[in-house]
Amino acid sequence: MTPELNENRDDVVESSVATVEVAPGEVVEQHVVELKQSTTRRIGTSAAFIVLGLIAAVVLGMSAGSHSTSFDLNGSQPGISVPKFSVPGVGLIVVCGIVIILLGAGHLVRSYSKRTLRWAGIAAGILFLVAFLTWAGTEGKQSVQVGSLLQQTLFLATPLILGSMAGLMCEKTAVINVAIEGQMLFGAFAGALFGTLASTWVGLIAAVAIGAVVGALLAVFAIKFTVNQIILGVVINAFALGLTGYLYDAIMADNGTGTNQPIPFSPIKIPVLGDIPVIGSLLFNQTIITYLMYLIVIVIDVMLLRSRWGLRTRAVGEHPKAADTVGINVLRLRYQNVIIGGGIAGLAGAALTIGSVGTFNKNMTSGQGFIALAALIFGRWTPRGALGASLFFGFASALQVALSLLATPIKIDSNLLQMLPYLATIFAVAGLVGRVRAPAADGEPYVKGD
């Protein structure tokens, strides 16, 4: 029995009707209804906007220096440069704060639809960021290096993006992958070792292969033997940390040049696109691993929503028994996705060695696999959300370095900036900034016939 929709309900924003031809001569109508937030949630969201705007307009505005802020959009990589420019510090900060307050007031007066609220949140975040960077440069001693900040953000976010995509591949089929950290560590080690013994390309292939092998190990124990997936992930992480540490001492520590000196990938500039001011040097003058990251994100995003594989993957993650009933091989699809996810995590590890510094060090992932998992949760188990969350995490880390080079009006402890992404994740999981829902069957083993 389908419940009827009362279009006079207070939480209905708008409804639309679309016609879809399902067969020649047969057309059905789809009613699309967007709902408002509940009154309590709407007030809370509006209050968050207003508080953020007040912080920008009042706190940052009153504590800002008396100079204009100079911005430099050119990064460290070669390309067509753009001139530096200056903006009135206090004036721009106050304007950004007022606009954020107006966005919150607008939502309070007339509830935004879900899509409008999302864009309003993005706009508020960008405005606050502009206000903050303007405030940071109001002492007038040096320019705010926006281009370098963005390049560092992408550099730091690349392994996180790949790690979150690895987790997404697994969790969309209801297998929790806490072992991203261990898979990345194995990938980093294999990339450095085989990149030294053979070539950088061999190191890349080895990193993906060892990640896939660890993914297969995770799949066998989680799917066939129905081991608790969280405990299994922790065990794999501990195993990876111990084994790579032992192998580092055994074959790398005393013979670094022979086993731990790979030549990292060099940036590859894409003709024409790489010459676009600001964006060209940022996006189109990168290493092959970054370009692979672009491809992986696009493929997963498109395939997950617009392909037969994506439909089956989502069905297995939400209701495996029903998927099995209609003929989907649940266990095979889980094996397939977990192994592919492991390979992507291995590529994320390679980004830390042959895509970056080259050499491998003990525990060089430093918890980035867990950060990638947090980005997946904060991104609501969607490719675009995980991408945005990973960039947010990378930006927070890059901002620490940028602020250490600036004489800000008030000294900011870098640890406070490092906390922000994790606090945001906690708020997201707690439902304070919207509802976060994992795939319904996430973490539940499936035994055919039960």
C-alpha positions in Angstrom: 0.0 0.0 0.0 1.5 3.3 -1.0 0.9 6.3 1.3 -0.7 9.3 -0.2 1.1 12.5 -0.4 -0.7 15.5 1.1 0.5 18.4 -1.0 -0.7 20.9 1.6 1.8 19.7 4.2 4.0 22.3 5.7 7.2 20.6 4.6 6.4 20.5 0.9 8.4 23.1 -1.1 7.5 22.2 -4.6 6.4 19.4 -6.8 6.9 18.7 -10.4 5.7 16.2 -12.9 7.9 14.5 -15.5 6.8 12.1 -18.1 8.9 9.0 -19.0 8.3 6.7 -21.9 8.8 3.2 -20.6 7.6 1.4 -23.8 6.4 2.5 -27.2 3.1 4.3 -26.7 3.2 3.8 -22.9 4.1 6.9 -20.8 4.1 7.2 -17.0 4.2 10.3 -14.9 6.9 10.8 -12.2 5.9 13.2 -9.4 9.0 14.7 -7.9 8.5 16.4 -4.6 11.1 18.4 -2.6 10.6 18.6 1.1 11.5 21.4 3.5 13.6 20.7 6.6 11.7 20.3 9.9 11.3 23.6 11.7 13.9 22.7 14.4 16.5 21.7 11.8 15.8 24.7 9.7 16.3 27.0 12.7 19.5 25.2 13.6 20.9 25.4 10.1 20.0 29.1 9.8 21.7 29.8 13.2 24.8 28.1 11.9 24.9 30.4 8.9 24.3 33.5 11.0 27.0 32.5 13.5 29.5 31.9 10.8 28.6 35.3 9.2 29.0 37.0 12.6 32.4 35.4 13.1 33.5 36.7 9.7 32.0 40.2 10.0 32.7 40.9 13.7 35.5 38.7 14.9 37.7 38.7 11.8 36.6 42.3 10.8 37.5 43.8 14.1 40.8 42.0 14.5 42.0 42.6 11.0 45.0 44.7 10.2 44.8 48.1 8.6 46.4 47.2 5.3 44.9 45.9 2.0 45.4 42.2 1.3 47.5 41.2 -1.7 46.6 37.9 -3.5 48.9 35.9 -5.7 47.0 33.3 -7.8 50.2 31.9 -9.5 51.4 28.6 -8.3 54.9 27.2 -8.1 54.6 25.3 -11.4 55.3 27.1 -14.7 52.5 28.5 -16.7 50.9 31.7 -17.9 51.0 34.0 -14.8 48.4 36.6 -13.8 49.2 39.8 -12.0 48.9 40.1 -8.2 46.0 42.1 -7.0 45.0 43.8 -3.8 41.6 44.1 -2.1 40.4 46.3 0.8 40.9 44.0 3.8 38.2 45.0 6.4 35.7 46.0 3.7 35.7 42.7 1.9 35.7 40.7 5.2 32.6 42.5 6.4 30.8 42.2 3.1 31.4 38.4 3.1 30.1 38.1 6.6 26.9 40.1 5.8 26.2 37.9 2.7 26.6 34.7 4.8 24.2 36.2 7.4 21.7 37.0 4.7 21.9 33.4 3.4 21.0 32.2 6.8 18.2 34.7 7.2 16.7 33.7 3.9 16.6 30.0 4.9 14.9 31.0 8.2 12.2 33.1 6.5 11.6 30.8 3.6 12.9 27.3 3.8 15.3 26.4 1.0 14.9 23.2 -1.0 17.5 20.5 -0.4 19.5 21.5 -3.5 19.3 25.2 -2.8 20.5 24.7 0.7 23.4 22.6 -0.5 24.5 25.5 -2.8 23.9 28.0 -0.1 26.2 26.0 2.2 28.9 25.9 -0.5 28.6 29.6 -1.1 28.8 30.3 2.6 31.9 28.2 2.9 33.6 29.9 0.0 32.7 33.4 1.3 34.1 32.5 4.8 37.3 31.2 3.2 37.7 34.4 1.3 37.1 36.4 4.4 39.6 34.3 6.4 42.4 34.5 3.8 41.8 38.2 3.4 42.1 38.6 7.2 45.3 36.6 7.2 46.9 39.0 4.8 45.8 42.3 6.3 49.2 42.9 8.0 50.4 43.7 4.5 53.8 42.1 4.9 53.5 39.6 2.1 51.0 38.3 -0.5 48.6 35.4 0.2 49.9 32.6 -2.1 46.5 31.3 -3.2 47.9 29.4 -6.2 50.5 27.5 -4.1 47.8 26.8 -1.5 45.5 25.2 -4.1 48.4 23.1 -5.6 49.3 21.9 -2.1 45.7 21.1 -1.4 45.4 18.8 -4.5 48.8 17.2 -3.7 47.8 16.3 -0.2 44.2 15.3 -1.1 45.2 12.9 -3.9 45.9 9.9 -1.7 42.8 10.7 0.4 40.6 10.9 -2.7 41.9 7.5 -3.9 41.5 6.0 -0.4 38.0 7.2 -0.1 37.1 5.8 -3.5 38.6 2.5 -2.4 36.3 2.5 0.7 33.4 3.5 -1.5 33.8 0.5 -3.8 33.7 -1.8 -0.8 31.0 -0.2 1.3 28.6 0.2 -1.6 28.4 -3.6 -1.6 28.1 -3.6 2.2 31.7 -4.6 3.1 33.3 -2.2 5.6 36.9 -1.5 4.6 38.8 -0.3 7.7 41.9 -1.8 6.1 42.5 1.2 3.7 45.4 2.2 5.9 47.1 -1.1 5.6 46.4 -1.4 1.8 47.9 2.1 1.3 51.0 1.1 3.4 51.6 -2.0 1.3 51.1 0.0 -1.9 53.6 2.6 -0.8 56.2 -0.1 0.1 55.7 -2.0 -3.2 55.8 1.2 -5.2 59.2 2.2 -3.7 60.7 -1.3 -3.8 59.8 -2.3 -7.3 60.2 1.3 -8.6 63.8 1.0 -7.5 64.5 -2.5 -8.6 62.8 -2.2 -12.0 61.2 1.1 -13.1 58.6 3.6 -11.8 55.9 2.1 -14.0 56.6 -1.4 -12.6 56.4 0.1 -9.1 53.0 1.6 -10.0 51.7 -1.8 -11.2 53.2 -3.5 -8.2 51.5 -1.1 -5.8 48.1 -1.7 -7.4 48.6 -5.5 -7.5 49.6 -5.7 -3.8 46.7 -3.6 -2.9 44.4 -5.9 -4.8 45.9 -9.0 -3.1 45.3 -7.5 0.3 41.8 -6.6 -0.9 41.3 -10.3 -1.9 42.5 -11.3 1.6 39.9 -8.9 3.1 37.2 -10.3 0.8 37.8 -13.9 1.6 37.7 -13.5 5.4 34.9 -11.0 5.4 32.7 -12.7 2.7 33.5 -16.4 2.9 34.3 -16.8 6.6 32.1 -13.9 7.7 34.7 -12.5 10.1 33.7 -9.3 11.9 34.8 -6.7 9.3 35.9 -4.0 11.6 38.1 -6.3 13.6 39.4 -7.8 10.4 40.4 -4.4 9.1 42.2 -3.5 12.3 44.1 -6.8 12.1 45.1 -6.2 8.5 46.3 -2.7 9.4 48.5 -4.0 12.2 49.8 -6.8 10.0 50.7 -4.2 7.3 52.5 -2.0 9.8 54.5 -4.8 11.2 55.4 -6.5 8.0 56.4 -3.3 6.1 58.4 -2.2 9.1 60.2 -5.5 9.3 60.9 -5.5 5.5 62.1 -1.9 5.7 64.7 -2.8 8.4 65.7 -6.0 6.5 66.1 -4.8 3.0 65.9 -1.0 2.9 67.5 0.5 5.9 71.1 -0.6 5.1 70.8 -0.6 1.3 68.6 2.4 0.6 70.1 3.3 -2.7 69.6 -0.2 -4.1 66.0 -0.9 -2.8 64.5 2.5 -1.7 65.5 5.1 -4.3 62.9 5.1 -7.0 62.6 8.0 -9.4 59.2 9.7 -8.8 56.9 10.4 -11.6 57.5 13.8 -13.2 54.5 16.2 -13.9 53.0 15.8 -17.4 51.7 19.0 -18.9 48.7 18.6 -21.1 49.0 20.8 -24.2 46.7 23.9 -24.3 44.9 23.0 -21.1 48.1 23.3 -19.1 48.5 26.9 -20.3 45.2 28.1 -18.9 46.0 30.7 -16.2 45.7 29.4 -12.6 43.6 26.3 -13.5 46.1 25.0 -16.0 49.1 24.7 -13.7 46.8 23.4 -10.9 44.9 20.6 -12.7 46.7 19.9 -16.0 50.3 19.8 -15.0 50.3 16.8 -12.7 51.8 13.3 -12.4 50.2 10.2 -13.9 48.8 9.2 -10.5 46.8 12.4 -10.2 45.4 12.0 -13.7 44.5 8.4 -12.8 42.7 9.8 -9.8 40.7 12.1 -12.0 39.7 9.1 -14.2 38.8 6.9 -11.3 36.5 9.5 -9.7 34.7 10.2 -13.0 34.3 6.5 -13.9 33.0 5.5 -10.4 30.6 8.5 -10.3 29.2 7.8 -13.7 29.1 4.0 -13.5 27.5 4.0 -10.0 24.5 5.9 -11.2 24.2 5.1 -14.9 25.2 1.5 -15.4 24.0 -2.0 -14.8 27.0 -2.6 -12.5 26.1 0.5 -10.5 22.5 -0.6 -10.1 23.5 -4.0 -8.9 26.2 -2.7 -6.6 23.7 -0.4 -4.9 21.1 -3.1 -4.7 23.6 -5.5 -3.0 24.6 -2.8 -0.5 21.0 -1.9 0.4 19.2 -5.3 0.3 21.4 -8.3 -0.7 18.6 -10.8 -0.2 16.3 -9.0 -2.6 19.2 -8.6 -5.1 19.8 -12.4 -4.8 16.2 -13.1 -5.5 16.2 -11.3 -8.8 19.3 -13.2 -9.9 22.3 -11.0 -8.9 25.3 -12.9 -7.7 25.8 -11.1 -4.4 29.0 -12.8 -3.3 30.7 -12.5 -6.6 29.9 -8.8 -6.9 31.3 -8.2 -3.4 34.5 -10.1 -4.2 34.9 -8.1 -7.4 34.3 -4.7 -5.8 36.5 -5.3 -2.7 39.4 -6.5 -4.8 39.1 -3.4 -7.1 38.9 -1.2 -4.0 42.1 -2.8 -2.7 43.8 -2.0 -6.0 42.7 1.6 -5.8 44.0 1.8 -2.2 47.3 0.4 -3.4 47.4 3.2 -5.9 46.8 5.7 -3.1 49.8 4.3 -1.3 51.9 4.7 -4.5 51.0 8.4 -4.5 52.9 8.7 -1.2 56.1 7.3 -2.7 56.6 7.2 -6.4 54.0 10.0 -6.8 55.7 12.2 -4.2 58.9 11.9 -2.2 60.0 8.6 -3.8 61.5 6.8 -0.7 59.5 4.7 1.7 59.6 5.2 5.5 58.0 3.2 8.3 54.3 4.0 8.9 54.5 6.8 6.2 50.8 6.7 5.7 50.4 8.2 9.2 46.7 7.5 9.5 45.8 8.7 6.0 43.7 5.6 5.4 41.6 6.4 8.4 41.3 10.0 7.2 40.1 8.7 3.8 37.5 6.6 5.6 36.4 9.7 7.5 36.1 11.6 4.2 33.9 8.8 2.9 31.6 9.1 5.8 31.6 12.9 5.7 30.9 12.7 2.0 27.8 10.6 2.7 29.1 7.5 0.8 28.9 9.3 -2.6 31.8 9.8 -5.0 31.3 13.6 -5.3 30.8 13.9 -1.5 34.0 11.9 -0.8 35.9 14.0 -3.3 34.8 17.2 -1.7 35.5 16.0 1.8 39.0 14.8 0.8 39.7 18.2 -0.7 38.5 19.8 2.5 40.8 17.6 4.5 43.7 18.4 2.2 43.0 22.1 2.3 43.0 22.1 6.1 46.5 20.5 6.0 47.7 22.9 3.3 46.4 25.9 5.2 48.5 25.1 8.2 51.6 25.5 6.1 50.3 28.6 4.4 49.5 30.4 7.7 52.9 29.5 9.1 54.4 31.7 6.4 52.1 34.6 7.0 52.2 37.2 9.7 48.5 36.9 10.7 46.9 39.6 12.9 46.4 36.9 15.6 48.6 33.9 15.8 46.6 30.7 15.2 47.7 27.3 16.5 48.1 25.0 13.6 46.6 22.2 15.7 43.2 24.0 15.7 43.1 23.9 11.9 44.0 20.3 11.9 41.0 19.6 14.2 38.4 21.2 12.0 37.9 18.4 9.4 37.5 15.8 12.1 35.0 17.9 14.1 33.0 18.4 10.9 33.0 14.6 10.4 31.8 14.1 14.0 29.0 16.6 13.5 28.0 15.0 10.2 27.9 11.5 11.7 25.9 12.8 14.6 23.3 14.3 12.2 23.9 17.9 13.3 24.6 19.1 9.8 22.3 16.7 7.9 21.5 13.1 7.9 24.3 10.7 7.0 23.2 7.2 6.1 25.4 4.3 5.2 24.2 1.6 2.8 21.5 -0.3 4.7 23.4 -3.7 4.8 26.8 -2.2 5.4 28.9 -4.6 7.5 26.4 -7.4 7.4 27.7 -10.7 6.1 25.4 -12.5 3.6 25.0 -16.2 3.5 23.0 -17.5 0.5 19.9 -19.3 1.6 19.6 -17.7 5.0 
